[in-house]
Amino acid sequence: MVRLGINARERRRMHDLNDALDELRAVIPYAHGPSVRKLSKIATLLLAKNYILMQASIRWRFHPTQRTQRNEGKQRKKRKLQPIGTELSSFQLNSSF
């Protein structure tokens, strides 16, 4: 009896997780359609992560006045560590999966 309850909770948890991933797939940009295979769980999470990073990069690039001094210090430190020409392009951000 106890095992049946545990199995039911796990099944419910997995259904909730799959529903959340389906909702995430609906809002991140990728090819939707009947001929396109559904993204795996890990591919969905990686695509969402890369999309968020790309959006943040665009926001920082076009709205520099919204940066805090702390973030500017971090950016300067990162730039010092990277040789010229090694900044990530949006293609590289999207090609990690």
C-alpha distances in whole Angstrom, upper triangle without the diagonal:
4,5,5,7,9,10,11,13,15,16,17,19,20,21,23,25,26,27,29,31,32,33,35,36,38,40,41,44,44,45,43,43,42,43,42,39,36,36,33,31,34,37,36,35,39,41,40,41,44,45,44,46,49,49,49,52,54,54,55,58,59,58,59,60,57,56,56,58,55,54,58,58,55,57,60,58,56,60,61,59,59,62,64,62,59,57,54,55,53,52,51,49,47,48,45,42
4,5,5,6,9,10,11,13,14,16,17,19,20,21,23,25,26,27,29,30,32,33,35,37,38,39,43,42,43,42,42,41,43,41,38,35,35,32,30,32,35,34,33,36,38,37,38,41,42,42,44,46,46,47,50,51,51,52,55,56,55,57,58,54,53,53,55,52,51,55,55,52,53,57,55,53,56,58,56,56,59,61,60,56,54,52,53,50,50,49,46,45,45,43,40
4,5,5,6,9,10,10,12,14,15,16,18,20,21,22,24,26,27,28,30,31,33,35,37,37,40,40,41,39,40,39,40,38,35,32,32,29,27,29,32,31,31,34,36,35,36,39,40,40,42,45,45,45,48,50,50,51,54,55,54,55,57,53,52,52,54,51,50,54,54,51,52,55,54,52,55,57,54,54,57,59,57,54,52,49,50,48,48,46,44,43,43,40,37
4,5,5,6,9,10,10,12,14,15,16,18,20,21,22,24,26,27,29,30,31,33,35,36,39,39,39,37,38,37,38,37,34,31,31,28,26,29,32,31,31,34,36,35,36,39,40,40,42,44,44,45,48,49,49,51,53,54,54,55,56,53,52,52,55,52,51,54,55,51,53,56,55,52,56,58,55,55,58,60,58,54,53,50,50,48,48,46,44,42,43,40,37
4,5,5,6,9,10,11,12,14,15,16,18,20,21,23,24,26,27,29,30,32,34,35,38,38,39,37,38,37,39,37,34,31,31,28,26,28,31,30,29,33,35,33,34,38,38,38,40,43,42,43,46,47,47,49,51,52,52,53,54,50,50,50,52,49,48,52,52,49,51,54,53,51,54,56,54,54,57,58,57,53,51,48,49,47,47,46,43,41,42,40,37
4,5,5,6,9,10,11,12,14,15,16,18,20,21,23,24,26,27,29,30,32,33,36,36,37,36,36,36,37,35,32,29,29,26,23,25,29,28,27,30,32,31,32,35,36,35,38,40,40,41,43,45,45,46,49,50,50,51,52,48,48,47,50,47,45,49,49,46,48,51,49,48,51,53,50,50,53,55,54,50,48,45,46,44,44,43,40,39,39,37,34
4,5,5,6,9,10,11,12,14,15,16,18,20,21,22,24,26,27,29,31,32,35,34,35,33,34,33,34,33,29,26,26,23,21,24,27,26,26,29,31,30,31,34,35,35,37,39,40,40,43,45,44,46,49,50,49,51,52,48,48,48,50,48,46,49,50,47,48,51,50,48,51,53,50,50,53,55,53,49,48,45,45,43,42,41,39,37,38,35,32
4,5,5,6,9,10,11,12,14,15,16,18,20,21,23,24,26,27,29,30,34,33,34,32,32,32,34,32,29,26,26,24,22,24,27,26,26,29,31,29,31,34,34,34,37,39,39,40,42,44,44,45,48,49,48,50,51,48,47,47,50,47,46,49,50,47,48,51,50,48,51,53,51,51,54,55,53,50,48,45,45,43,43,42,39,37,38,36,33
4,5,5,6,9,10,10,12,14,15,16,18,20,21,23,24,26,28,29,32,32,33,31,32,32,34,32,29,26,25,23,20,23,26,24,24,27,29,27,28,32,32,32,34,37,36,37,40,41,41,42,45,46,45,47,48,44,44,44,47,44,42,46,47,44,45,48,47,45,48,50,48,48,51,53,51,48,46,42,43,41,41,40,37,36,36,34,32
4,5,5,6,9,10,10,12,14,15,16,18,20,21,22,24,26,27,30,30,31,29,30,30,32,29,26,23,22,20,17,20,23,21,21,24,26,25,26,29,30,30,32,34,35,35,38,40,39,41,44,45,44,46,47,43,43,43,45,43,41,45,45,42,43,46,45,43,46,48,46,46,49,50,48,45,43,40,41,38,38,37,34,33,33,31,28
4,5,5,6,9,10,11,12,14,15,16,18,20,21,23,25,26,29,28,29,27,28,27,29,27,24,21,21,19,17,19,22,21,21,24,26,25,26,29,30,30,32,34,34,35,38,40,40,41,44,45,45,46,48,44,44,44,47,44,42,46,47,43,44,48,47,44,47,49,47,47,50,51,49,45,44,40,41,38,38,37,34,33,33,31,28
4,5,5,6,9,10,10,12,14,15,17,18,20,21,23,25,28,28,29,27,28,27,29,27,25,21,21,19,17,20,22,21,21,24,25,24,26,29,29,28,31,33,33,34,37,38,38,40,42,43,43,44,45,42,42,42,45,43,41,44,45,42,43,47,46,44,46,49,47,46,49,50,48,45,43,40,40,37,37,37,34,32,33,31,29
4,5,5,6,9,10,11,12,14,15,17,18,20,22,23,26,26,28,26,27,27,29,27,24,21,20,18,15,17,20,18,18,21,23,21,22,26,26,26,28,31,30,31,34,35,35,37,39,40,40,41,43,39,39,39,42,39,37,41,42,39,40,43,42,40,43,45,43,43,46,47,45,42,40,37,37,35,35,34,31,30,31,28,26
4,5,5,6,8,10,10,12,14,15,16,18,20,21,24,24,25,23,24,24,26,24,21,17,17,14,12,15,17,16,16,19,21,20,21,24,25,25,27,29,29,30,33,34,35,36,39,40,40,41,43,39,39,40,42,40,38,41,42,39,39,43,42,39,42,45,42,42,45,46,44,40,38,35,35,33,33,32,29,27,28,26,23
4,5,5,6,9,10,10,12,14,15,17,19,20,23,23,24,22,23,22,24,22,20,16,17,15,13,16,18,16,17,20,21,20,22,25,25,25,28,30,29,31,33,34,34,37,39,40,39,41,43,39,39,40,43,41,39,42,43,40,41,44,44,41,44,46,44,43,46,47,45,42,40,36,36,33,33,33,30,28,29,27,25
4,5,5,6,9,10,11,12,14,15,17,19,22,22,24,22,23,24,26,23,21,17,17,16,13,16,18,16,16,19,20,18,20,23,23,23,26,28,27,28,31,32,32,34,36,37,37,39,40,36,36,37,40,38,36,39,40,37,38,42,41,39,41,44,42,42,45,45,43,40,38,35,35,32,32,32,29,27,28,27,24
4,5,5,6,9,10,11,12,14,16,17,20,20,22,20,22,23,24,22,19,15,14,13,10,12,15,12,12,16,17,15,17,20,20,20,23,25,25,26,28,30,30,32,34,35,35,36,38,35,34,35,38,36,33,37,38,35,35,39,38,36,38,41,39,38,41,42,40,37,35,31,32,29,29,28,25,24,25,23,21
4,5,5,6,9,10,10,12,15,15,18,18,19,17,19,19,21,18,16,12,12,10,8,12,13,11,12,16,16,15,17,20,20,20,23,25,25,26,29,30,30,32,34,35,35,37,39,36,36,37,40,38,35,38,40,36,36,40,40,37,39,42,40,39,42,42,40,37,35,31,31,28,28,28,25,23,24,23,20
4,5,5,6,9,10,11,13,15,18,18,19,17,18,19,21,19,17,13,13,13,11,15,16,13,14,17,17,15,18,21,20,20,24,25,24,26,29,29,29,32,34,34,34,37,38,35,35,36,39,37,35,38,40,37,37,41,40,38,40,43,41,40,43,43,41,38,36,32,32,29,29,29,26,24,26,25,22
4,5,5,6,9,10,11,13,16,17,19,17,19,20,22,20,18,14,13,13,10,13,14,11,11,15,15,13,15,18,17,17,20,22,21,22,25,26,26,28,31,31,31,33,34,31,31,33,36,34,31,34,36,33,33,37,37,34,37,40,38,37,40,40,38,35,33,29,29,26,27,27,23,22,24,22,20
4,5,5,6,9,10,11,14,14,16,15,17,18,20,17,15,11,10,9,7,10,11,7,8,12,12,10,13,16,15,16,19,20,20,21,24,25,25,28,29,30,31,32,34,31,31,33,36,34,31,34,35,32,32,36,36,33,35,38,36,35,38,38,36,33,30,27,27,24,24,24,21,19,20,19,17
4,5,5,6,9,10,13,13,14,12,14,15,17,15,13,9,9,10,9,12,12,9,11,14,13,12,15,17,16,17,20,21,21,23,26,26,26,29,31,31,32,34,36,33,33,35,38,36,33,36,38,35,35,38,38,35,37,40,39,37,40,40,37,35,32,29,28,25,25,25,22,20,21,21,18
4,5,5,7,9,12,13,15,13,15,17,19,17,16,12,12,13,12,15,14,10,12,15,14,12,15,17,15,16,19,20,19,21,24,24,24,27,29,29,29,31,33,30,31,32,35,34,31,34,36,33,33,37,37,34,36,40,38,37,39,39,37,35,32,28,27,24,25,25,22,20,22,22,20
4,5,5,6,10,11,14,13,16,18,19,16,15,12,11,12,10,12,11,8,8,11,10,8,11,13,12,12,16,16,16,18,20,21,21,24,26,26,26,29,30,27,28,29,33,31,28,31,33,30,29,33,33,31,33,36,34,33,36,36,33,31,28,25,24,20,21,22,18,17,19,18,17
4,6,6,8,8,10,9,12,14,16,13,12,9,8,10,9,11,10,6,9,11,9,8,12,13,12,13,17,17,17,19,21,21,22,25,26,27,28,30,32,29,30,32,35,33,30,33,35,32,31,35,35,32,33,37,35,34,36,36,33,31,28,24,23,20,20,21,18,15,17,17,15
4,6,8,9,10,9,11,14,16,13,14,11,11,13,13,15,14,10,13,15,12,11,15,16,13,15,18,18,17,20,22,22,22,25,27,27,27,30,32,29,30,32,36,34,31,34,36,33,32,36,37,34,35,39,37,36,38,37,35,33,30,26,25,21,22,23,20,18,20,20,19
4,6,9,11,11,14,17,19,16,16,14,13,15,15,16,14,11,12,14,11,9,13,14,11,12,15,15,14,16,19,18,19,22,23,23,24,26,28,26,26,29,32,31,28,30,33,30,29,33,34,31,32,36,35,33,35,35,32,30,27,24,22,19,20,21,18,16,19,19,18
4,6,10,10,14,17,18,15,15,13,11,14,13,14,11,8,10,11,8,6,10,10,7,9,13,12,11,14,16,16,17,20,21,21,22,25,27,25,25,28,31,30,26,28,31,28,27,30,31,28,29,33,32,30,32,31,29,27,24,20,19,15,16,17,14,12,15,16,15
4,7,9,12,16,16,13,14,13,12,15,15,16,13,10,12,12,9,9,12,11,8,11,14,12,12,15,17,16,17,20,21,21,23,25,28,26,26,29,32,31,28,29,32,29,27,31,32,29,29,33,32,30,32,31,28,26,23,20,18,14,14,16,14,11,14,16,15
4,6,10,13,13,10,11,10,9,13,14,14,11,10,13,12,9,10,13,12,10,14,16,14,15,18,19,18,21,23,23,24,26,28,31,29,29,32,35,34,30,32,34,31,30,33,34,30,31,34,33,31,32,31,28,26,24,20,18,15,14,16,14,11,13,15,13
4,7,10,9,7,9,9,10,14,16,17,13,12,16,15,12,14,17,16,14,17,19,18,18,22,22,22,24,27,27,27,29,31,34,32,33,36,38,38,34,35,38,35,33,36,37,34,34,38,36,34,35,34,31,29,27,23,21,18,16,19,17,14,15,17,15
4,7,8,6,8,8,10,14,16,17,14,13,16,17,14,15,18,18,16,19,22,20,20,24,25,24,26,29,29,29,31,34,36,34,35,37,40,39,36,38,40,37,36,39,40,36,37,41,39,37,38,37,34,33,30,27,24,21,20,22,20,17,18,20,18
4,6,5,8,9,12,15,18,20,17,16,19,20,17,18,22,22,20,23,25,24,24,28,29,28,30,33,33,33,34,37,40,38,38,41,44,43,40,41,44,41,39,43,43,40,41,44,43,40,42,41,37,36,34,30,28,24,23,25,24,20,21,23,20
4,6,8,9,13,16,18,21,18,17,21,22,20,21,25,24,23,26,28,27,28,31,32,31,33,36,36,36,38,41,43,41,42,44,47,46,43,45,47,44,42,46,46,43,44,47,45,43,44,43,40,38,36,33,31,27,26,28,26,23,23,25,22
4,7,9,12,15,19,20,18,18,21,22,19,21,25,24,23,26,28,27,28,31,32,31,33,36,36,36,38,41,44,42,42,45,48,46,43,45,47,44,42,45,46,42,43,46,44,41,43,42,38,37,35,31,29,26,24,26,25,22,22,23,20
4,6,9,12,15,17,14,14,18,18,16,18,21,20,19,23,24,23,24,28,28,28,30,33,33,33,35,38,41,39,39,41,44,43,39,41,43,40,38,42,42,38,39,42,41,38,39,39,35,33,32,28,26,23,21,23,22,18,18,20,17
4,6,9,12,14,12,12,16,16,15,17,20,20,19,22,24,24,25,28,29,29,31,33,34,34,36,38,41,39,39,41,44,42,39,41,43,39,38,41,41,38,39,42,40,38,39,39,35,33,32,28,26,23,21,23,22,18,18,19,15
4,6,9,12,10,9,13,14,13,14,17,18,17,20,22,22,23,26,27,27,29,32,32,33,35,37,39,37,37,39,42,40,37,39,41,37,36,40,40,36,38,41,39,37,38,38,35,33,31,27,26,23,21,22,21,17,18,18,15
4,7,8,6,6,9,10,9,11,14,14,15,17,19,19,21,23,24,25,27,29,30,31,32,34,37,34,34,36,39,37,34,36,37,34,33,36,36,33,34,37,35,33,35,35,32,30,28,24,23,20,19,19,17,14,15,14,11
4,6,5,6,9,10,10,12,14,15,16,18,20,21,22,24,25,27,28,30,31,33,34,35,38,35,35,36,39,37,34,36,37,34,33,37,36,33,34,37,35,33,35,36,33,30,29,25,24,22,21,20,18,16,16,14,11
4,6,5,6,9,10,11,12,14,15,17,19,20,21,23,24,26,27,29,30,32,33,34,36,34,33,34,37,34,32,34,35,32,32,35,34,31,33,36,34,32,35,35,33,30,28,25,25,22,21,21,18,16,17,15,12
4,5,5,6,8,10,10,12,14,15,16,18,20,21,22,24,26,27,28,30,31,32,35,32,31,32,35,32,29,32,33,29,29,32,31,28,30,33,30,29,31,32,30,27,25,22,22,20,19,18,16,14,14,12,9
4,5,5,6,8,10,10,12,14,15,16,18,20,21,22,24,26,27,28,30,31,34,31,30,32,34,32,29,31,33,29,28,32,31,28,29,32,30,28,30,31,28,25,24,20,20,17,16,15,13,11,11,10,7
4,6,5,6,9,10,10,12,14,15,16,18,20,21,22,24,26,27,28,30,32,29,29,31,33,31,28,31,32,29,28,32,31,28,30,33,31,29,32,32,29,27,24,21,20,17,17,17,14,12,13,12,10
4,5,5,6,9,10,11,12,14,15,16,18,20,21,23,24,26,26,28,30,27,27,28,30,28,25,28,29,26,25,29,28,25,28,30,28,27,30,30,28,25,23,20,20,17,17,16,13,12,13,12,10
4,5,5,6,8,10,11,12,14,15,16,18,20,21,22,24,25,26,29,27,26,27,29,27,24,26,28,24,23,27,26,23,25,28,25,24,26,27,25,22,20,16,16,14,14,13,10,9,10,8,7
4,5,5,6,9,10,10,12,14,15,16,18,20,21,22,24,25,28,26,25,27,30,28,24,26,28,25,24,27,27,24,25,28,27,25,27,27,24,22,19,16,15,12,12,12,9,7,9,9,8
4,6,5,6,9,10,10,12,14,15,16,18,20,21,22,24,26,23,23,25,27,26,23,25,27,24,23,26,27,24,25,28,27,25,28,28,26,23,20,17,17,14,14,14,11,10,12,12,11
4,5,5,6,9,10,11,12,14,15,17,18,20,21,22,24,22,21,22,25,23,20,22,24,20,20,23,23,20,22,25,23,22,25,25,23,20,18,15,15,13,14,13,9,9,12,10,11
4,5,5,6,9,10,10,12,14,15,16,18,20,21,24,21,20,23,25,23,20,21,23,20,19,22,22,19,20,24,22,20,23,23,20,18,15,12,11,9,10,9,6,6,9,8,9
4,5,5,6,9,10,11,12,14,15,17,18,19,22,20,20,22,25,24,20,22,24,21,20,23,24,21,22,25,24,23,25,24,22,20,17,13,13,9,11,12,8,7,11,11,12
4,5,5,6,9,10,10,12,14,15,16,17,20,17,17,19,22,20,17,19,21,19,18,21,22,19,21,24,23,22,25,24,23,20,17,14,14,11,14,14,10,11,14,13,15
4,5,5,6,9,10,11,12,14,15,16,19,17,15,18,20,18,15,17,19,16,14,18,19,16,17,21,20,18,21,21,19,17,13,11,11,9,12,11,8,9,13,12,14
4,5,5,6,9,10,10,12,14,15,18,17,16,19,21,20,17,18,20,18,16,19,20,17,18,21,21,19,21,20,18,16,13,10,9,6,10,10,7,8,12,12,15
4,5,5,6,9,10,11,12,14,16,14,15,17,20,20,16,18,20,18,16,20,21,19,19,23,23,21,24,23,21,19,16,13,12,10,13,14,11,12,15,16,18
4,5,5,6,8,10,10,11,14,12,11,14,17,16,12,14,17,15,13,17,18,16,17,20,21,19,22,21,20,18,15,13,13,11,15,15,12,14,17,17,19
4,5,5,6,9,10,10,14,13,12,15,17,16,13,13,16,14,11,15,16,14,14,18,18,17,19,18,16,15,11,10,10,9,13,13,10,13,16,16,19
4,5,5,6,8,10,13,12,13,16,18,19,15,15,18,17,14,17,19,17,17,21,21,19,21,20,18,17,14,12,11,9,13,14,12,14,17,18,21
4,5,5,6,8,10,9,10,13,16,16,13,14,17,16,14,17,19,18,18,22,22,21,23,22,21,20,16,15,14,13,17,18,15,17,20,21,23
4,6,5,5,9,8,7,11,13,13,10,10,14,13,10,13,16,15,15,18,19,18,21,19,19,18,14,14,14,14,17,18,15,18,21,21,24
4,6,6,10,10,10,14,15,16,13,12,15,15,12,14,17,15,14,18,19,18,19,18,17,17,13,13,13,12,16,17,15,18,21,22,24
4,6,9,10,11,14,17,18,15,14,18,18,15,17,20,19,18,21,23,21,23,21,20,20,17,16,15,15,18,20,18,20,23,24,27
4,6,6,8,11,14,16,13,13,16,17,14,17,20,19,18,22,24,23,25,23,22,22,19,19,18,17,21,22,20,22,25,26,28
4,5,6,9,11,13,11,9,13,14,12,13,17,16,16,19,21,20,22,21,21,21,17,18,18,18,22,22,21,23,26,26,29
4,5,8,10,13,11,10,14,15,14,15,19,19,19,21,24,23,25,24,24,24,21,22,22,22,26,26,24,26,30,30,32
4,6,10,12,10,10,14,15,14,16,19,19,19,22,24,24,26,25,25,25,21,21,22,21,25,25,23,25,28,28,31
4,7,8,6,7,10,11,10,12,15,15,16,18,20,21,23,23,23,22,19,19,20,20,24,24,21,24,27,27,29
4,5,5,6,9,10,11,12,14,16,17,19,20,21,24,24,25,24,21,22,23,23,27,26,24,27,29,29,31
4,5,5,6,9,10,11,12,14,15,17,19,20,23,23,25,24,21,22,24,25,28,27,25,28,31,30,33
4,5,5,6,9,10,11,13,14,16,17,19,22,23,24,23,20,21,24,24,28,26,24,27,29,28,31
4,5,5,6,9,10,11,12,14,16,17,20,20,21,20,17,18,20,20,24,22,20,23,26,25,28
4,5,5,6,9,10,11,12,15,16,18,18,20,19,16,18,20,21,24,23,21,24,27,26,29
4,5,5,6,9,10,11,13,15,18,18,20,19,17,19,21,23,26,24,23,26,28,27,30
4,5,5,6,9,10,11,13,16,17,19,17,15,16,19,20,23,21,20,23,25,23,27
4,5,5,6,9,10,11,14,14,15,14,12,13,16,17,20,19,17,21,23,22,25
4,5,5,6,9,10,13,13,15,15,13,15,18,20,23,21,20,24,26,25,28
4,5,5,7,9,12,14,16,14,13,16,19,21,24,21,20,24,25,24,28
4,5,5,7,10,12,13,11,10,12,15,18,20,18,17,21,22,20,24
4,5,5,8,9,11,10,9,12,15,17,20,18,17,21,22,22,25
4,6,8,9,12,11,12,15,18,21,23,20,21,24,25,24,28
4,7,10,12,10,11,14,17,20,21,19,19,23,23,22,25
4,6,8,6,7,11,14,17,18,16,16,20,20,19,23
4,6,6,8,12,15,18,19,17,18,22,21,21,25
4,6,8,11,13,17,18,16,18,21,21,21,25
4,6,9,10,14,14,13,15,18,18,19,23
4,6,9,12,13,11,13,16,16,16,20
4,6,10,11,10,10,14,14,15,19
4,7,8,6,7,10,11,11,15
4,5,5,6,9,10,12,15
4,5,5,6,9,11,13
4,5,5,6,9,11
4,5,5,7,10
4,6,6,9
4,6,7
4,6
4
